[in-house]
Amino acid sequence: MENFTFNQLRYFYKLVQTLNYRQAAEELYISQPVLSKQIKALEKAIQVKLFYKTGDILN
């Protein structure tokens, strides 16, 4: 298992709150591609798929 960062956990928490990449990125003051990349890195680190994306909405 790889390491993950505190920021990745913050980003995950915000996505759980909003269930929307665009909105979460705006509220975190980061770009949507950065958010997506960090969530993918977190998923890789913990070896678990956290979200299933349908457009901009999460399931």
Phi, psi and omega per residue, in radians:
M1 nan 2.287 3.134
E2 -1.437 2.947 3.089
N3 -1.433 2.693 3.011
F4 -2.247 2.869 -3.038
T5 -1.846 2.824 3.051
F6 -1.047 -0.711 3.125
N7 -1.064 -0.686 3.107
Q8 -1.075 -0.669 3.085
L9 -1.174 -0.688 3.073
R10 -1.064 -0.780 -3.132
Y11 -1.107 -0.750 3.101
F12 -1.048 -0.804 -3.141
Y13 -1.033 -0.745 3.136
K14 -1.145 -0.681 3.088
L15 -1.117 -0.665 3.087
V16 -1.088 -0.698 -3.134
Q17 -1.179 -0.752 -3.005
T18 -1.686 -0.518 -3.015
L19 0.927 0.588 -3.102
N20 -2.642 2.052 -3.105
Y21 -1.055 -0.784 -3.095
R22 -1.072 -0.870 -3.112
Q23 -1.122 -0.752 3.127
A24 -1.075 -0.773 3.128
A25 -1.066 -0.757 3.120
E26 -1.064 -0.779 -3.116
E27 -1.207 -0.437 3.103
L28 -1.583 -0.097 -3.117
Y29 1.058 0.714 3.042
I30 -2.297 2.930 3.110
S31 -1.416 2.743 3.131
Q32 -1.089 -0.724 3.104
P33 -1.081 -0.634 3.093
V34 -1.125 -0.753 3.124
L35 -1.070 -0.829 3.132
S36 -1.025 -0.775 -3.131
K37 -1.096 -0.733 -3.117
Q38 -1.213 -0.635 3.089
I39 -1.182 -0.703 3.085
K40 -1.093 -0.686 3.112
A41 -1.146 -0.684 3.092
L42 -1.125 -0.782 3.107
E43 -1.025 -0.729 3.119
K44 -1.140 -0.711 -3.109
A45 -1.127 -0.706 -3.098
I46 -1.707 -0.077 3.085
Q47 1.031 0.750 3.123
V48 -2.476 2.332 3.029
K49 -1.347 2.054 -3.041
L50 -1.560 -0.613 -3.079
F51 -2.396 2.653 2.951
Y52 -1.996 2.038 -3.000
K53 -1.594 2.288 3.042
T54 -2.159 1.661 -3.018
G55 1.179 -2.193 -3.122
D56 -1.703 -0.089 -3.063
I57 -1.743 2.501 -3.140
L58 -1.800 2.566 3.077
N59 -2.080 nan nan
